[in-house]
Amino acid sequence: MLLALLFSIGWALAAPLLVRAAGRAAGWVLALGPAALFAGFLAAGGTVGPEASIRETAAWVPTLGVEASFVLDGLSLLFALLVTGLGAVIAVYAGSYLHGHRDLGRFYLLFFAFLSAMLGVVLADNLILLFIFWEGTSLCSYLLVGFKHESTPARTSALQALLVTGAGGLALLAGFLLLGIAGGSFELSVLMERGAAIRSHDLYLPAFLLIALGAFTKSAQVPFHFWLPNAMAAPTPVSAYLHSATMVKAGIYLLARTDPILGGTGLWTWTLAAAGAATMLVGAVGALRHTDLKKVLAYSTITALGTLVVLLGLSYGASIKAAIVFLLVHALYKSALFLVAGSIDHETGTRNVLHLGGLRRAMPLTAAAAVLAGLSMAGLPPLFGFVGKELAYKAKLGVENLGWLLPTIAVTANALTVAAAGILVARPFFGRRRTPDGSQVHEAPLGMWVGPVVIGLVGLAFGLVPGLLYAPVSAAVDAVAGEPVDINLALWYGVNTALYLSLATVALGVAAFAGWTPIRYALLRLRRLSRAGPERAYEAGLDGLFRLAAWQTRFFEGGSVRSYLAATFGVIALAVGGTLLLRGGVSLQPAVLLDGLQALPYETGLVAIVGAAALVAARLRSMLLSITSLGVVGLGLALLFVMMSAPDLAMTQFLVEVLIVVIALGVMQALPLAREVEPRGRRGRDAVLAVAVGATVSMLLLAVLRLPFDATVPQYFLEESVPGGFGRNVVNVILVDFRALDTLGEIAVLAVAAVGAFVVLKLGRPARSRLGPPPVPSVVLRAGARLLLALLVVTSLFMLWRGHNEPGGGFIGGLFAASAVVLYLMAFRQARTERLLRVPPRSALGVGLAVAVGSGLVGVALAGAPFLTGQWVAVGTLKLGTPLLFDVGVFLVVVGFTLTIVLSLERVVAGPPQPPQQPLASPEAAAADRQPARLNGGTTEPAEV
Amino acid sequence: MSAAVLLILPIIVPAVTGMLTLLARSFPSAQRVLSLLGTTALFATGGLLLVQVQAGGIQATQMGDWPAPFGITLVADYLSAGLVAVTGFVAAAVAVYALRGIDAEREKFGFHTLFHLLLMGINGAFLTGDLFNMYVWFEVLLIASFVLLVLGNGREQLDGAVKYVGINLVASVSFLAAIGLVYGMTGTLNLADLAGSMQNVRQSGMEATVAMLFLIGFGIKAGLFPLYFWLPASYHTPPAPIAAVFAGLLTKVGIYSLLRVFTLLFPEPTGYTQTVLLVVAGATMLLGAFGALVQRNVLRLLAFLVISAMGYVAMGLGFFTTLGLAGAVFYIFQDIPVKTSLFLMGGLMERETGTNQLGDMGGIYTHRPLLAAAFIVPAFSLAGFPPFPGFWGKLTLVQAGLAAEQWTLVAVALIAGALTLLIVGQVWARAFWRPARNDGLVSNMSAGTRTILQGPVVGLALVLLAVGLYAQPLFDLAQTAAVHLTDTGPYVQAVLGR
């Protein structure tokens, strides 16, 4: 069976090539594939007896319980024959029907892909495997319904079908998984033996309901039936194959398949009988409302599907037999009638029965096929349809506690089906000759009439000699019933209640056909009343969904950075602070806190100053003063580091603060001097948020400080710094050795940030300085700057050198060097500074990173040691090693970083006027190949990084 | 190759490539070749690392040869090695696309350098076994992605970039605060060491609070509810290759860290944390899909779908069972190429039709059948349709949810799947099926350019299809990764030797 599937998939993939090779005979050639499969299944069928089934299994995703296991028993054989046999017939038909269509290759690809998926559904023994193929049929159906994709209704209908069956599919998946939990296996063959246990399991109810939901959506049961008439937007061969004969029967197949596992309970019977009966009526009435042949066919298909669901719901020997026979009956006559409708459409250009009549003379062969199929649909002897209907009536009469309700519904639905058969066959082919434009009509080509005629004749043969079907039907019934059922098949069972019902049905049906026009008008008027149908609900639901989504998205996405930040801080305060309060872990002890503060009077005072400065910075309107206040905050922190005896941190903080103020002042030249006054409400909100977040963090810190600190790691650093790291400055040894990888990451951050600043400032619109042209620097500054430059550069190198043992290091040294150049810049402006530097400071970024990475690789190359392992040599009393080289890399990156930013900024705020820059067009928006365009007209240096 | 070398290579290779492209800044074609070679080498090292882990178990190396927990450890378990390999794979695909998909100006301003430094940050985050070092790599990838975002300097881009960097800095602060607290309470930063040192925190009652801080820090990066708004505000602004790397990889770093830290630090989740996670996961799945439903801009639509997918992963973590984690890991693995290919696809759709508005697109199915076929795979994979890999991820997660009796979450996941199906169907109907506006596509790409741009998209689709059809190997990987996430003994053993 796996082989059959692989063959079928291969056939699908080869289809586009075959179409091209076969030319006019494409349909006939492509039908060979399914025909071969049909023959194969027929041959295999001989070995599938009532009690024997063939099972194949291969591992696929065993960990998830998904096996590639297939089973061929009576039921799957019947479906496989139907799928492949009709597949072959319709493949021939499609070749003529779509002859010369540009996308014929794609059509056959999808058609056979569907065929493969459908075969998979009926052959799979593993539930998940079945589901995969099930979804495959939905996907192929989607693509086939939308085959005429230029038309809007086709696209809309395709999506609707996909959504309804797709949503049902998701329910089905959940149902299968629950069934798997309840039954302890995903193999149908295993589950069938555990039916009784499953039906008494707690999960039976949800599993059944979800599976039924999946089956009902697929098989177009009320209230999910509306997608099927809309799916008629598909090309007719697709409608004939997918939407009458096979795919819509997948739900029926599933119900039949799971009957031995889930069936026989009151829940099963009532759910299926109710849904099926409602579907029968809705379909039967709907069929009479329409004049489009395909819509009439679609609604009568719905009726038939309802009938099948009712019969399976009754779930006993006679009803199962009736279901199996009626399934075959319907598949045959309905596919034939669809093909006939397609031929009519093809030859006359319309499917509206009001514009058609008397075609039997022009299209005799098609007419003959239509008559055979129509009589079968009406359930008249000696056609196969008669057999099916009699069995169905008998089955429904055999149920005791339902009384006459079910037969009454059945008679009504069937009578209307008889009328529908009249509409489909008698109207177009008999009576006065009528075509839309009165033109001459020809018989359909061979490829298009042969299929319906063959199917019609098969229906006649099965009607005359039903015994032909004894073996396959009885095998299928046994499979559904889960036990051998004694059946007999005959055209004539004698005079009984079922026969009376049949006679009544035909009489009523003929009457309904005679009065079709008034009935149709009445139904059309009624339709206005029934605006609250399920399709409306679907549309309203979708509409509501979109509105909800739009509202929700506006709510979350409309904001500015400010509101996003406020929301983020709000969530932090709520989630973290809330959890802290809810889950405990914090105990405020004001007395202890106050004692602590009294023990550290200087620190307390300093913190108070820092806090006050921060508050001032937040309150002031003047940007200049705000920045100065922030400077106070920074310097205060630096002082705090000094008090905590962390000279490296203090030095770094101090230098950073100085540079920040310089940079901020540079930026200031291009910004308004006063900030906008914000509305009181927003300031209030921000204040609340700030307090909440601040309080949360403070509480967290207090909570942590209560706990004893485990100092193993810092202790190790202190002990290992000299013997292992050859440095007395533990902070530096941590930076360049113990945790050098962190530092490497951080200098990468600096390098990238510098590149970013450069790019933004390079491309940005040059700002007009609000302070006018820069004043000429004072002579004193210029004189001092030269001296300080030399002094600071020497200091920086000294700092770098001694850093491993005394406070200092690459970071601090780099900041010193950068400060020196910044000072020079303030005195002599940009051009002279750049001349002084000779190379753009960006170069230092790359070189620095390379030095740092390279120093880490020395050990890897020399000793096979891990990355960043220090390699040391002794030069006299001096220990030299790669960590020192690493520090040089850090130094270079820090210098490069600072100078890149400062110089780029200087160029923007004080440089020569530049023309406004256009933002880069994205390549997509330009929708064109690369067209190098100069970006910087007349700037001082080439734009690069 | 020794583990020590293999573990550092995924960080060193992009670093060196980045520096070389910087040196070659005046020679764009040299940059492109270097970039291609660099990503190929990265893919190769990732693959080797994965093979090594599969052969020899979890690999660890101590930076600077300082023993754990004192120095910084790099660790590769199945999850990390797998992610590094997938990262290399999609990076190579993007590098191919970027041969023709990046404008000359961006190249000149350092696209290739930034791209590789971004990869360095991503791989660093995946491989590090140290909490603070993870923070450092977060900074690297944050700054690199920020600069990649502003590289074009359009107003929209700057606006998106400022939102991006603003919110993500807050995330970093939250993460840093969490690190500080954890260090203060345990005295260690080594993740394996922390796995054994958290009882202190548990006893103090602070566990849930610390977990919240991590959840906010990583959750923002991962695009989880309710703090995902920066993502759709920025991801649609850069050109396709940049957006593709972001969408494929950046949120994954956030969710990876969540998985890593939560499984090591909070191995017995309190009902509280678990409930919060599950609510967050459900809301992320649903609201992400809601957002995508109403987007007109294709790239923004895709950005919302990035969010929705992260909900599924968070759900797997929330169940906190081996099966749930296996589902989460599988989902991450397959979602990386899915998102990368969809964003590259989005760029191609824009180039072919000359617009990014769904309402104005059309005609791709008729005129570019290959592109259309390549769209089906990742798109329906996203909707969880078989036989594409997304289905297997969803199947596992739903199975885990049912086993954990989390009915509501399962229902939400299935509904979000249906919504995604609707979204994908709409995109298909509008951009692909509907006839082109002016009776044809506007693009005037040369055949060579088209081949280069379509190559990675088609290649990714084929790989995804193969994974979907034979999911067992990847699932085995995910399963083993999940086992090591639930039983952290081997991880700790590999790092600390005890």
Contacts between the chains, C-beta under 8 A, distances in Angstrom:
chain1	res1	chain2	res2	distance
A	59	B	472	7.6
A	60	B	470	7.8
A	60	B	472	6.9
A	61	B	392	7.0
A	61	B	471	5.1
A	61	B	472	4.9
A	61	B	475	6.0
A	62	B	472	7.1
A	63	B	472	7.0
A	63	B	475	5.6
A	63	B	476	6.8
A	63	B	479	5.8
A	64	B	392	7.3
A	64	B	395	6.5
A	64	B	396	6.4
A	64	B	399	7.1
A	64	B	475	6.7
A	106	B	369	7.4
A	128	B	395	7.0
A	131	B	386	7.1
A	132	B	386	3.9
A	132	B	387	5.7
A	132	B	391	7.4
A	135	B	385	5.7
A	135	B	386	5.0
A	135	B	391	7.8
A	136	B	386	6.8
A	136	B	387	7.2
A	139	B	380	6.8
A	139	B	385	6.3
A	142	B	425	7.3
A	146	B	429	7.1
A	146	B	433	5.7
A	149	B	365	6.2
A	149	B	366	7.9
A	149	B	429	7.9
A	149	B	432	7.9
A	149	B	433	3.6
A	149	B	434	7.3
A	150	B	433	7.9
A	150	B	434	7.6
A	150	B	435	5.0
A	152	B	434	7.9
A	155	B	429	4.3
A	155	B	433	5.3
A	155	B	434	6.8
A	156	B	429	7.7
A	158	B	425	7.9
A	158	B	429	7.2
A	159	B	422	7.5
A	159	B	425	4.5
A	159	B	426	6.9
A	159	B	429	5.7
A	162	B	421	6.8
A	162	B	425	5.5
A	163	B	418	7.2
A	163	B	421	6.6
A	163	B	422	5.8
A	163	B	425	6.9
A	166	B	383	7.9
A	166	B	385	7.9
A	166	B	418	6.3
A	166	B	421	4.8
A	167	B	418	4.7
A	167	B	421	7.9
A	170	B	414	4.3
A	170	B	415	7.9
A	170	B	417	5.8
A	170	B	418	5.7
A	171	B	414	7.5
A	173	B	395	7.4
A	173	B	398	6.8
A	173	B	414	7.3
A	174	B	398	6.8
A	174	B	402	7.4
A	174	B	410	6.5
A	174	B	411	7.9
A	174	B	414	6.1
A	177	B	398	6.2
A	177	B	399	5.6
A	177	B	402	5.2
A	178	B	402	6.4
A	181	B	402	6.2
A	181	B	403	7.1
A	545	B	293	7.0
A	545	B	419	7.9
A	546	B	293	6.3
A	546	B	294	6.2
A	548	B	290	7.0
A	549	B	290	3.9
A	549	B	291	7.1
A	549	B	293	4.2
A	549	B	294	4.8
A	550	B	294	4.5
A	552	B	287	6.4
A	552	B	290	5.1
A	552	B	291	7.5
A	553	B	290	6.4
A	553	B	291	4.7
A	553	B	294	5.5
A	553	B	295	7.9
A	556	B	226	7.7
A	556	B	229	5.5
A	556	B	287	7.0
A	556	B	291	7.3
A	557	B	229	5.8
A	557	B	232	6.4
A	557	B	233	7.1
A	557	B	291	7.0
A	559	B	229	6.9
A	561	B	162	5.6
A	561	B	163	5.2
A	561	B	166	5.2
A	564	B	163	5.9
A	564	B	166	6.9
A	564	B	167	5.7
A	564	B	229	5.7
A	564	B	230	6.5
A	564	B	233	7.9
A	565	B	166	5.8
A	565	B	167	7.0
A	565	B	170	6.7
A	567	B	226	7.5
A	567	B	227	7.4
A	567	B	229	7.5
A	568	B	167	5.7
A	568	B	170	5.0
A	568	B	220	7.2
A	568	B	227	5.7
A	569	B	170	7.0
A	571	B	216	6.8
A	571	B	226	6.1
A	571	B	227	5.9
A	572	B	170	7.5
A	572	B	174	6.2
A	572	B	216	5.7
A	575	B	212	4.8
A	575	B	215	7.4
A	575	B	216	6.2
A	575	B	276	7.8
A	576	B	174	8.0
A	576	B	209	6.0
A	576	B	212	4.9
A	576	B	213	5.7
A	576	B	216	7.0
A	579	B	208	5.0
A	579	B	209	4.8
A	579	B	211	8.0
A	579	B	212	4.7
A	579	B	272	7.5
A	580	B	206	7.8
A	580	B	209	4.7
A	582	B	208	7.8
A	582	B	272	7.7
A	583	B	205	6.0
A	583	B	207	7.7
A	583	B	208	4.2
A	583	B	209	6.4
A	583	B	270	7.9
A	583	B	272	6.4
A	584	B	205	4.1
A	585	B	204	5.5
A	585	B	205	3.5
A	585	B	206	3.9
A	585	B	207	7.9
A	585	B	208	7.9
A	585	B	209	5.9
A	586	B	206	8.0
A	697	B	177	6.7
A	700	B	177	7.1
A	700	B	181	5.9
A	700	B	209	6.9
A	703	B	204	7.0
A	703	B	206	5.8
A	703	B	209	7.8
A	704	B	180	7.9
A	704	B	181	5.4
A	704	B	184	4.0
A	704	B	185	5.6
A	704	B	206	7.6
A	705	B	184	7.3
A	706	B	204	7.5
A	707	B	184	7.3
A	707	B	185	5.2
A	707	B	200	6.4
A	707	B	204	5.9
A	709	B	184	6.7
A	709	B	187	5.8
A	710	B	186	6.2
A	710	B	187	3.2
A	710	B	188	7.3
A	710	B	197	7.4
A	710	B	200	7.9
A	711	B	187	6.0
A	712	B	187	5.9
A	712	B	188	7.4
A	713	B	69	6.6
A	713	B	70	5.9
A	713	B	187	5.7
A	713	B	188	5.6
A	713	B	189	7.7
A	714	B	187	7.7
A	716	B	70	4.9
A	717	B	70	7.2
A	720	B	66	7.7
A	720	B	70	7.5
A	724	B	66	7.6
A	737	B	64	5.7
A	737	B	66	7.7
A	738	B	64	6.7
A	738	B	66	5.8
A	738	B	70	6.7
A	738	B	71	5.8
A	739	B	71	7.0
A	739	B	72	5.7
A	739	B	132	7.7
A	739	B	133	7.5
A	740	B	63	6.9
A	740	B	64	5.9
A	741	B	63	4.8
A	741	B	64	7.8
A	741	B	72	4.7
A	741	B	128	7.9
A	741	B	133	5.9
A	741	B	136	7.6
A	742	B	72	6.8
A	742	B	132	6.4
A	742	B	133	5.6
A	742	B	136	4.8
A	745	B	121	7.5
A	745	B	124	6.5
A	745	B	133	7.2
A	745	B	136	3.6
A	745	B	137	5.9
A	745	B	139	6.8
A	745	B	140	5.2
A	746	B	136	6.0
A	746	B	139	7.1
A	748	B	15	7.4
A	748	B	117	5.9
A	748	B	120	6.9
A	748	B	121	7.6
A	748	B	140	5.2
A	749	B	136	7.8
A	749	B	139	4.9
A	749	B	140	5.5
A	749	B	143	5.0
A	751	B	117	7.7
A	752	B	114	6.5
A	752	B	117	5.6
A	752	B	140	7.3
A	752	B	143	4.7
A	752	B	144	5.1
A	752	B	147	5.7
A	753	B	143	5.3
A	753	B	147	7.5
A	755	B	109	8.0
A	755	B	110	5.5
A	755	B	113	7.3
A	755	B	114	7.0
A	755	B	147	6.0
A	756	B	143	6.9
A	756	B	146	6.4
A	756	B	147	3.5
A	756	B	150	6.3
A	759	B	109	5.0
A	759	B	110	7.2
A	759	B	147	6.7
A	759	B	150	6.7
A	759	B	151	6.1
A	759	B	153	7.2
A	760	B	150	5.5
A	760	B	153	6.5
A	760	B	158	7.9
A	762	B	109	7.7
A	763	B	109	7.9
A	763	B	153	4.0
A	764	B	153	6.7
A	846	B	19	5.7
A	846	B	22	4.7
A	846	B	23	6.7
A	849	B	15	7.3
A	849	B	19	5.9
A	850	B	19	5.3
A	853	B	12	6.8
A	853	B	15	5.6
A	853	B	16	6.9
A	853	B	19	7.5
A	857	B	12	7.4
A	859	B	65	7.8
A	860	B	4	7.6
A	860	B	5	6.4
A	860	B	8	7.6
A	864	B	2	6.9
A	864	B	4	7.6
A	865	B	4	7.5
A	865	B	65	5.5
A	866	B	4	4.5
A	866	B	8	7.3
A	866	B	61	5.0
A	866	B	62	5.8
A	866	B	63	5.9
A	866	B	64	6.8
A	866	B	65	5.2
A	867	B	4	7.3
A	867	B	8	4.2
A	867	B	12	7.2
A	867	B	61	7.7
A	867	B	63	5.9
A	867	B	64	7.7
A	868	B	63	5.0
A	868	B	64	4.5
A	869	B	63	8.0
A	869	B	64	5.3
A	869	B	65	4.3
A	870	B	64	6.6
A	917	B	153	7.5
A	919	B	152	6.1
A	919	B	153	5.2
A	919	B	154	3.5
A	919	B	155	6.6
A	919	B	157	7.3
A	920	B	103	6.4
A	920	B	105	5.1
A	920	B	106	6.6
A	920	B	151	7.4
A	920	B	152	4.0
A	920	B	153	6.2
A	920	B	154	6.8
A	921	B	103	7.3
A	921	B	152	8.0
A	922	B	103	7.3
A	922	B	152	6.4
A	922	B	154	8.0
A	922	B	238	7.4
A	922	B	239	4.5
A	923	B	101	6.1
A	923	B	102	6.7
A	923	B	103	5.0
A	923	B	239	5.5
A	923	B	240	7.8
A	923	B	347	7.7
A	923	B	351	6.9
A	924	B	239	6.3
A	924	B	240	6.2
A	924	B	347	5.0
A	924	B	350	3.7
A	924	B	351	4.9
A	924	B	356	7.0
A	925	B	350	7.1
A	925	B	356	7.6
A	926	B	103	7.6
A	927	B	350	7.3
A	927	B	351	5.1
A	927	B	352	7.7
A	927	B	353	7.9
A	927	B	354	4.3
A	927	B	442	5.8
A	927	B	443	5.4
A	927	B	444	7.8
A	928	B	443	7.7
A	928	B	444	6.1
A	928	B	445	8.0
A	929	B	100	7.7
A	929	B	444	7.3
A	929	B	445	6.3
A	929	B	446	6.3
A	929	B	449	5.8
A	930	B	100	7.3
A	930	B	103	6.2
A	930	B	104	5.6
A	932	B	104	4.6
A	933	B	104	7.9
A	933	B	105	7.7
A	935	B	105	5.4
A	943	B	108	6.3
A	943	B	109	7.2
A	944	B	25	5.3
A	944	B	26	6.7
A	944	B	108	5.5
A	944	B	109	7.5
A	945	B	22	7.0
A	945	B	25	5.8
A	945	B	108	7.3
A	945	B	109	5.5
A	945	B	110	3.9
A	945	B	113	6.9
